[in-house]
Amino acid sequence: CENTKGSFICHCQLGYSVKKGPQGVQVGFNVHAKTRYFALGYAPEIQQFYLQDEFPIDEFYTVDAFLNMQINNLSAFVKMTNLNQQQDNGYFITPYYPGVRQTFDFGARWLFYD
């Protein structure tokens, strides 16, 4: 966590991991919290961020839940992003650009060689 000019930003991960030979499981939560601050503005015509003081970003926090597992040559994950978001409740990461809404991600990687 860090505190800069009256703003508070926190990125935390809480999890539990078990590994036994070539198998393993990791389960946990990611927490991301910010207080009200003025984020950098973005000018897409020049693809640059700039300092701005007209659009304050309200405080927000997000909670993500995840499950990672590995069985021999197969690795897989399941993740629920922004677990705590309500139906119409969004947030901004920079002026006029909303943050990621609640999503469900999953994936796998299977190595076919030893």
TORVO-354158 format. One record per residue (C-alpha): residue in one letter; x negated, y, z. Coordinates in steps of 0.05 Angstrom, whole numbers, plus 5000, padded with zeros to 4 digits. Example, Ala and Ser with C-alpha at 12.3 -4.5 7.8 and 13.67 -1.06 7.14 Angstrom:
! residues 2
A475449105156
S472749795143
***
This chain:
! residues 114
C500050005000
E497750714988
N500151405007
T498751984958
K501252694968
G507252495010
S509351914965
F509151204989
I507850624941
C507749894962
H506449254923
C506848634966
Q507147884952
L509647375002
G509046654983
Y507445945001
S503045474961
V502144714965
K496944344923
K495843594923
G491143334870
P493343554800
Q500243754825
G501944414859
V507844864876
Q507945604893
V514245964915
G515146674939
F517347394931
N514348024901
V516548684932
H515449354899
A517550004935
K516650744920
T519251384953
R521651984913
Y516252294870
F514952644803
A512552114753
L508552264692
G512852464632
Y511852124565
A511552454496
P512751914444
E510952364386
I503752404410
Q503851754451
Q501252094513
F503452174586
Y503352874616
L504553204684
Q511653434696
D515553734754
E522753754727
F525253034734
P524252724803
I524351964806
D528751744864
E526251234914
F527350514895
Y525149814913
T525349164875
V524848444898
D522847884851
A523247144869
F518746634834
L517145894831
N510845634797
M509144894791
Q503944454758
I504343714745
N498043434711
N497743804643
L504544144650
S505144834682
A512045164689
F514945784722
V521746074739
K522546804759
M528447244777
T526447974767
N529848534806
L533748044850
N536748604892
Q539749024835
Q547249144836
Q551549134774
D550849864751
N545050074795
G538750224755
Y532350624767
F527351034726
I519950884721
T518451524684
P523252084662
Y528751834615
Y525751124612
P529550634656
G526250054693
V527349324678
R534349084696
Q535648424730
T532947864687
F531547114691
D525046874661
F522346174652
G516845844614
A512345254607
R505345074581
W503744364564
L496644174546
F496443564500
Y489143384513
D485243154574
***
